[in-house]
Amino acid sequence: MRARWLVAVLVAACGFYLGLIGWRGIQLLGDDRWAARGLGLGVVLLPMIGAVVILRELRFGRDTERLARMFDVAADATADVESGTARGFDPGARADEPVLVRRPSGRIDRASADAAFAQRRAEVEAAPGEWRRWYRLAVSYGDAGDTRRGRAAMRHAIVLERHSRG
Protein backbone atom coordinates (compact mmCIF):
# COMPACT_ATOMS: atom_id res chain seq x y z
CA MET A 1 0.00 0.00 0.00
CA ARG A 2 2.94 2.28 0.69
CA ALA A 3 4.11 1.90 -2.91
CA ARG A 4 0.70 2.97 -4.20
CA TRP A 5 0.83 6.14 -2.13
CA LEU A 6 4.31 6.87 -3.37
CA VAL A 7 3.18 6.40 -6.98
CA ALA A 8 0.17 8.66 -6.36
CA VAL A 9 2.38 11.41 -4.91
CA LEU A 10 4.89 11.14 -7.75
CA VAL A 11 2.15 11.20 -10.40
CA ALA A 12 0.57 14.23 -8.73
CA ALA A 13 3.94 16.01 -8.60
CA CYS A 14 4.61 15.20 -12.27
CA GLY A 15 1.10 16.35 -13.19
CA PHE A 16 1.65 19.64 -11.39
CA TYR A 17 5.03 20.09 -13.08
CA LEU A 18 3.63 19.22 -16.51
CA GLY A 19 0.77 21.64 -15.92
CA LEU A 20 3.21 24.45 -15.14
CA ILE A 21 5.22 23.67 -18.25
CA GLY A 22 2.07 23.57 -20.37
CA TRP A 23 0.90 26.89 -18.97
CA ARG A 24 4.24 28.48 -19.81
CA GLY A 25 4.01 27.05 -23.33
CA ILE A 26 0.56 28.59 -23.78
CA GLN A 27 1.94 31.93 -22.64
CA LEU A 28 4.75 31.65 -25.18
CA LEU A 29 2.24 30.90 -27.95
CA GLY A 30 0.67 34.32 -27.30
CA ASP A 31 3.96 36.13 -27.87
CA ASP A 32 4.38 38.29 -30.99
CA ARG A 33 7.76 36.82 -31.94
CA TRP A 34 7.82 33.70 -34.15
CA ALA A 35 10.73 32.19 -32.28
CA ALA A 36 8.82 32.41 -29.00
CA ARG A 37 5.75 30.86 -30.65
CA GLY A 38 7.84 27.99 -32.00
CA LEU A 39 9.35 27.46 -28.58
CA GLY A 40 5.88 27.65 -27.06
CA LEU A 41 4.63 24.93 -29.40
CA GLY A 42 7.50 22.69 -28.36
CA VAL A 43 6.89 23.42 -24.69
CA VAL A 44 3.17 22.63 -25.06
CA LEU A 45 4.01 19.27 -26.63
CA LEU A 46 6.26 18.23 -23.71
CA PRO A 47 3.43 17.83 -21.16
CA MET A 48 1.40 15.84 -23.67
CA ILE A 49 4.26 13.43 -24.26
CA GLY A 50 4.91 13.24 -20.52
CA ALA A 51 1.26 12.41 -19.81
CA VAL A 52 1.27 9.63 -22.39
CA VAL A 53 4.44 8.14 -20.90
CA ILE A 54 3.05 8.30 -17.36
CA LEU A 55 -0.26 6.71 -18.38
CA ARG A 56 1.55 3.95 -20.26
CA GLU A 57 3.72 3.15 -17.23
CA LEU A 58 0.73 3.16 -14.90
CA ARG A 59 -1.10 0.74 -17.20
CA PHE A 60 1.97 -1.52 -17.37
CA GLY A 61 2.19 -1.54 -13.58
CA ARG A 62 -1.52 -2.32 -13.21
CA ASP A 63 -1.33 -5.16 -15.72
CA THR A 64 1.82 -6.59 -14.14
CA GLU A 65 0.18 -6.49 -10.72
CA ARG A 66 -2.91 -8.23 -12.12
CA LEU A 67 -0.78 -11.03 -13.59
CA ALA A 68 1.08 -11.41 -10.31
CA ARG A 69 -2.20 -11.77 -8.42
CA MET A 70 -3.48 -14.32 -10.94
CA PHE A 71 -0.22 -16.26 -10.73
CA ASP A 72 -0.17 -16.21 -6.92
CA VAL A 73 -3.81 -17.29 -6.57
CA ALA A 74 -3.31 -20.23 -8.89
CA ALA A 75 0.01 -21.13 -7.24
CA ASP A 76 -1.69 -21.18 -3.83
CA ALA A 77 -4.45 -23.39 -5.21
CA THR A 78 -1.92 -25.95 -6.43
CA ALA A 79 0.42 -25.86 -3.44
CA ASP A 80 2.10 -29.11 -2.58
CA VAL A 81 0.42 -30.21 0.65
CA GLU A 82 3.20 -32.58 1.68
CA SER A 83 6.08 -30.13 1.53
CA GLY A 84 4.09 -26.95 2.00
CA THR A 85 5.71 -25.32 -1.02
CA ALA A 86 3.94 -23.84 -4.00
CA ARG A 87 5.19 -25.09 -7.35
CA GLY A 88 2.92 -22.87 -9.39
CA PHE A 89 0.14 -23.92 -11.67
CA ASP A 90 2.21 -24.03 -14.81
CA PRO A 91 1.64 -27.43 -16.46
CA GLY A 92 5.36 -27.62 -17.16
CA ALA A 93 6.38 -26.76 -13.61
CA ARG A 94 8.66 -29.24 -11.92
CA ALA A 95 9.38 -30.06 -8.31
CA ASP A 96 13.06 -29.23 -8.90
CA GLU A 97 12.50 -25.47 -9.04
CA PRO A 98 15.73 -23.47 -8.90
CA VAL A 99 16.68 -22.03 -5.55
CA LEU A 100 17.83 -18.43 -5.58
CA VAL A 101 20.78 -17.94 -3.28
CA ARG A 102 21.03 -14.54 -1.63
CA ARG A 103 24.19 -12.72 -0.65
CA PRO A 104 24.54 -11.29 2.85
CA SER A 105 23.40 -7.95 1.43
CA GLY A 106 20.09 -9.54 0.41
CA ARG A 107 20.72 -9.35 -3.32
CA ILE A 108 20.33 -12.49 -5.39
CA ASP A 109 23.55 -14.27 -6.31
CA ARG A 110 24.26 -13.84 -10.02
CA ALA A 111 25.14 -17.52 -10.62
CA SER A 112 21.90 -18.80 -9.08
CA ALA A 113 19.89 -16.15 -10.98
CA ASP A 114 21.54 -17.23 -14.23
CA ALA A 115 20.73 -20.90 -13.51
CA ALA A 116 17.09 -20.03 -12.81
CA PHE A 117 17.01 -17.89 -15.94
CA ALA A 118 18.30 -20.75 -18.09
CA GLN A 119 15.55 -23.02 -16.77
CA ARG A 120 12.86 -20.38 -17.37
CA ARG A 121 14.11 -19.74 -20.89
CA ALA A 122 13.94 -23.48 -21.66
CA GLU A 123 10.35 -23.54 -20.33
CA VAL A 124 9.38 -20.63 -22.61
CA GLU A 125 10.99 -22.32 -25.60
CA ALA A 126 8.98 -25.47 -24.83
CA ALA A 127 5.64 -23.58 -24.73
CA PRO A 128 6.03 -20.07 -26.22
CA GLY A 129 2.29 -19.33 -26.15
CA GLU A 130 1.87 -19.74 -22.37
CA TRP A 131 1.70 -16.40 -20.53
CA ARG A 132 2.62 -17.96 -17.16
CA ARG A 133 5.97 -19.09 -18.49
CA TRP A 134 6.66 -15.65 -19.95
CA TYR A 135 5.74 -14.12 -16.58
CA ARG A 136 8.22 -16.39 -14.83
CA LEU A 137 10.87 -15.56 -17.44
CA ALA A 138 10.29 -11.84 -16.86
CA VAL A 139 10.79 -12.34 -13.12
CA SER A 140 13.97 -14.29 -13.83
CA TYR A 141 15.25 -11.48 -16.02
CA GLY A 142 14.65 -9.13 -13.10
CA ASP A 143 16.47 -11.46 -10.72
CA ALA A 144 19.41 -11.58 -13.14
CA GLY A 145 19.44 -7.77 -13.30
CA ASP A 146 18.31 -7.39 -16.92
CA THR A 147 15.44 -4.94 -16.49
CA ARG A 148 15.01 -4.05 -20.16
CA ARG A 149 14.48 -7.64 -21.27
CA GLY A 150 12.40 -8.35 -18.18
CA ARG A 151 9.98 -5.56 -19.08
CA ALA A 152 9.80 -6.80 -22.67
CA ALA A 153 9.05 -10.34 -21.49
CA MET A 154 6.40 -9.00 -19.08
CA ARG A 155 4.76 -7.02 -21.89
CA HIS A 156 4.66 -10.21 -23.95
CA ALA A 157 3.12 -12.10 -21.02
CA ILE A 158 0.45 -9.38 -20.71
CA VAL A 159 -0.38 -9.67 -24.42
CA LEU A 160 -0.56 -13.47 -24.25
CA GLU A 161 -2.80 -13.34 -21.17
CA ARG A 162 -5.17 -10.89 -22.90
CA HIS A 163 -5.39 -13.18 -25.92
CA SER A 164 -6.06 -16.18 -23.70
CA ARG A 165 -9.07 -14.39 -22.20
CA GLY A 166 -10.50 -13.84 -25.67
C-alpha positions in Angstrom: 0.0 0.0 0.0 2.9 2.3 0.7 4.1 1.9 -2.9 0.7 3.0 -4.2 0.8 6.1 -2.1 4.3 6.9 -3.4 3.2 6.4 -7.0 0.2 8.7 -6.4 2.4 11.4 -4.9 4.9 11.1 -7.7 2.2 11.2 -10.4 0.6 14.2 -8.7 3.9 16.0 -8.6 4.6 15.2 -12.3 1.1 16.3 -13.2 1.7 19.6 -11.4 5.0 20.1 -13.1 3.6 19.2 -16.5 0.8 21.6 -15.9 3.2 24.5 -15.1 5.2 23.7 -18.2 2.1 23.6 -20.4 0.9 26.9 -19.0 4.2 28.5 -19.8 4.0 27.1 -23.3 0.6 28.6 -23.8 1.9 31.9 -22.6 4.8 31.7 -25.2 2.2 30.9 -27.9 0.7 34.3 -27.3 4.0 36.1 -27.9 4.4 38.3 -31.0 7.8 36.8 -31.9 7.8 33.7 -34.2 10.7 32.2 -32.3 8.8 32.4 -29.0 5.8 30.9 -30.7 7.8 28.0 -32.0 9.3 27.5 -28.6 5.9 27.6 -27.1 4.6 24.9 -29.4 7.5 22.7 -28.4 6.9 23.4 -24.7 3.2 22.6 -25.1 4.0 19.3 -26.6 6.3 18.2 -23.7 3.4 17.8 -21.2 1.4 15.8 -23.7 4.3 13.4 -24.3 4.9 13.2 -20.5 1.3 12.4 -19.8 1.3 9.6 -22.4 4.4 8.1 -20.9 3.0 8.3 -17.4 -0.3 6.7 -18.4 1.5 4.0 -20.3 3.7 3.2 -17.2 0.7 3.2 -14.9 -1.1 0.7 -17.2 2.0 -1.5 -17.4 2.2 -1.5 -13.6 -1.5 -2.3 -13.2 -1.3 -5.2 -15.7 1.8 -6.6 -14.1 0.2 -6.5 -10.7 -2.9 -8.2 -12.1 -0.8 -11.0 -13.6 1.1 -11.4 -10.3 -2.2 -11.8 -8.4 -3.5 -14.3 -10.9 -0.2 -16.3 -10.7 -0.2 -16.2 -6.9 -3.8 -17.3 -6.6 -3.3 -20.2 -8.9 0.0 -21.1 -7.2 -1.7 -21.2 -3.8 -4.5 -23.4 -5.2 -1.9 -25.9 -6.4 0.4 -25.9 -3.4 2.1 -29.1 -2.6 0.4 -30.2 0.6 3.2 -32.6 1.7 6.1 -30.1 1.5 4.1 -26.9 2.0 5.7 -25.3 -1.0 3.9 -23.8 -4.0 5.2 -25.1 -7.3 2.9 -22.9 -9.4 0.1 -23.9 -11.7 2.2 -24.0 -14.8 1.6 -27.4 -16.5 5.4 -27.6 -17.2 6.4 -26.8 -13.6 8.7 -29.2 -11.9 9.4 -30.1 -8.3 13.1 -29.2 -8.9 12.5 -25.5 -9.0 15.7 -23.5 -8.9 16.7 -22.0 -5.6 17.8 -18.4 -5.6 20.8 -17.9 -3.3 21.0 -14.5 -1.6 24.2 -12.7 -0.7 24.5 -11.3 2.9 23.4 -7.9 1.4 20.1 -9.5 0.4 20.7 -9.3 -3.3 20.3 -12.5 -5.4 23.5 -14.3 -6.3 24.3 -13.8 -10.0 25.1 -17.5 -10.6 21.9 -18.8 -9.1 19.9 -16.2 -11.0 21.5 -17.2 -14.2 20.7 -20.9 -13.5 17.1 -20.0 -12.8 17.0 -17.9 -15.9 18.3 -20.8 -18.1 15.6 -23.0 -16.8 12.9 -20.4 -17.4 14.1 -19.7 -20.9 13.9 -23.5 -21.7 10.4 -23.5 -20.3 9.4 -20.6 -22.6 11.0 -22.3 -25.6 9.0 -25.5 -24.8 5.6 -23.6 -24.7 6.0 -20.1 -26.2 2.3 -19.3 -26.2 1.9 -19.7 -22.4 1.7 -16.4 -20.5 2.6 -18.0 -17.2 6.0 -19.1 -18.5 6.7 -15.6 -20.0 5.7 -14.1 -16.6 8.2 -16.4 -14.8 10.9 -15.6 -17.4 10.3 -11.8 -16.9 10.8 -12.3 -13.1 14.0 -14.3 -13.8 15.2 -11.5 -16.0 14.6 -9.1 -13.1 16.5 -11.5 -10.7 19.4 -11.6 -13.1 19.4 -7.8 -13.3 18.3 -7.4 -16.9 15.4 -4.9 -16.5 15.0 -4.0 -20.2 14.5 -7.6 -21.3 12.4 -8.3 -18.2 10.0 -5.6 -19.1 9.8 -6.8 -22.7 9.0 -10.3 -21.5 6.4 -9.0 -19.1 4.8 -7.0 -21.9 4.7 -10.2 -24.0 3.1 -12.1 -21.0 0.5 -9.4 -20.7 -0.4 -9.7 -24.4 -0.6 -13.5 -24.2 -2.8 -13.3 -21.2 -5.2 -10.9 -22.9 -5.4 -13.2 -25.9 -6.1 -16.2 -23.7 -9.1 -14.4 -22.2 -10.5 -13.8 -25.7 
